Amino acid sequence: MVLGANLAIAADLFAQLPGQQTTLPLNTVTSLLGVPIVLGVILRK
């Protein structure tokens, strides 16, 4: 549960990088960060 919260916070921080005029959609950033984690869990089993 803590990993999910940390992922959401990291995605939000990455989506709102300082110095950029626009922000990235949060769901895009979350999926880009989450897919490697999910694939790692699936491939490990």
C-alpha positions as CSV (number, residue, x, y, z in Angstrom):
1,M,0.0,0.0,0.0
2,V,2.9,2.4,0.8
3,L,4.5,1.6,-2.6
4,G,1.3,2.7,-4.4
5,A,1.2,5.9,-2.5
6,N,4.9,6.6,-3.2
7,L,4.3,5.8,-6.9
8,A,1.4,8.3,-7.0
9,I,3.5,11.0,-5.3
10,A,6.5,10.4,-7.6
11,A,4.2,10.5,-10.7
12,D,2.6,13.8,-9.5
13,L,6.0,15.4,-8.9
14,F,7.3,14.2,-12.3
15,A,4.1,15.5,-14.0
16,Q,4.7,18.9,-12.6
17,L,8.4,19.4,-13.3
18,P,9.6,22.9,-12.5
19,G,10.5,25.1,-15.4
20,Q,7.8,23.7,-17.8
21,Q,4.8,25.7,-18.8
22,T,2.5,22.7,-19.2
23,T,1.9,19.7,-17.0
24,L,1.7,16.1,-18.2
25,P,-1.5,14.1,-17.6
26,L,-1.0,12.2,-14.3
27,N,-2.4,9.0,-15.6
28,T,0.2,8.9,-18.4
29,V,3.0,9.4,-15.9
30,T,1.6,6.8,-13.5
31,S,1.4,4.2,-16.3
32,L,4.9,4.9,-17.5
33,L,6.2,4.5,-13.9
34,G,3.9,1.6,-13.0
35,V,4.3,-0.7,-16.0
36,P,7.9,-1.7,-15.3
37,I,6.9,-2.5,-11.7
38,V,3.9,-4.7,-12.8
39,L,6.0,-6.5,-15.4
40,G,8.7,-7.2,-12.9
41,V,6.2,-8.7,-10.5
42,I,4.6,-10.8,-13.3
43,L,7.9,-12.1,-14.7
44,R,9.3,-12.9,-11.2
45,K,6.5,-15.5,-10.6
